């Protein structure tokens, strides 16, 4: 990361990488959520042991530290805390909105579930059989059907964020050491966080994923501070390059092995499965290797991110919450269309193109609206 | 190859048998037209050494079928109509010298992990020589983390291997309407990859049922309530026979 020259109070020019890569992650989330989608082979999960979830959580931590760190410096602890909590509330509302969509989907397809073979196994019943419990559990973030798992993590991260942020600015190790220890404890003792229904656990274990969020926040704060980081990044560059290249080759061999048995799946027997819920160290390490490379290769204001071609991604990343919700909706719809009508090549291309276009256009509209709102009213 | 000749028409039967072999490729018996699948779907060089040894020695063999609702035969209404029952019947015919006992341990709506936790009481206690593990539906429905799912399967398969028990994994059921809302892909891939890595055969139920659905052999989606049980029974019957054919082929 490049060290910033200005002290915190005057706002820095926005780091376009945050928007750009978060936008990219959102597109990947849309694609990855449609099963049997050929484009799955070219998303982030195809080049590393991690996927868009890491990008999303890391950048969220990074951005939160940037935005609320500045608020803390300029307007004080109380205001910054309230701002963080207000953001958590917005996420919560979005989560409930997605839950309502989930209910709609389930209720609509209940008739489809009346098929002969599947009647018994379809535990969509969790909701329809015990709606009174399921709704309350959803409000408590404990009921996390498919797609409704990453926002609860993000919400919990924001709820603990004010003290994390204050301590990070005061003595970073007071936060980083316990955070790392908790993460390690999860890896060693396999600690889960129970969810609803009984026997189910949080898909994204907050005890593990907090480490990534906190690391993101630490880096986000560091950006507005010294240049020691820049030197660290220089030293770490070569190891990161080697790791990322190795992971890339290994991961690619797995993909090719899937098509063609003759290609050996390198280390598959030793490495797979790579735990996502607990954020396996393999995921974390390969993700940070790529972060290092991106930080090295791409400057915060790199020209390509200001090009017209990159604009849609930057806009998606800037309005990440709305676009995330939209992407979930669109991938559910895409999945439905593909299995209901056909999953042929042209259908796939159509769904991907239309879905991504809708996401980008919506982001553009939101951005336009925000700009309009901020314009001073000149006439009465 | 066993063709149970009931008539005297030896040559005719032999010719029929050839046709049957071509059609079912490895499947041991002539089937009703309902159940045919493309030959490559059931092609396998799987070995079931422990079961084969028992059968060769004409010793009794216990097989445990552990799984979910479709193992216990919920949709058909009775375990006697489920695939393990048919499997036991067919194997008993094929290997009359070995008393074969197929024990049904299906419990509806269980995740891979819950089934794995039942192994000590429901599987090992029966001292089986082979286990058929039907798994994955509940995990896909609930959205269990795919990697956790795979890790549980690996643990289970490993444990069975350590106890010198042959294993067959059975993947998910297909129906168009459920595939519309449930993302099976990742779970299927993980299940088959676990099988590949551990040299364990995965019975391709999903592909078979998808084939039958696409070929309009069976329609799983628009079934009148009163016809559901009989449809389920027919499908279970097909699956049981297919599996018996594969096992028969594998122990030879």
Interface residues (C-beta under 8 A of the other chain):
Chain A: X33 X35 X36 X105 X106 X109 X112 X113 X114 X115 X116 X117 X118 X119 X120 X121 X122 X123 X124 X126 X144 X145 X146 X149 X199 X200 X203 X258 X268 X269 X272 X273 X274 X275 X276 X277 X280 X335 X336 X339 X340
Chain B: X68 X69 X70 X74 X75 X108 X109 X111 X113 X114 X137 X138 X141 X142 X143 X144 X145 X146 X147 X148 X150 X151 X154 X173 X175 X176 X177 X178 X179 X180 X181 X183 X184 X185 X186 X189 X190 X193 X197 X209 X220 X221 X223 X225 X227 X228 X229 X231 X232 X235
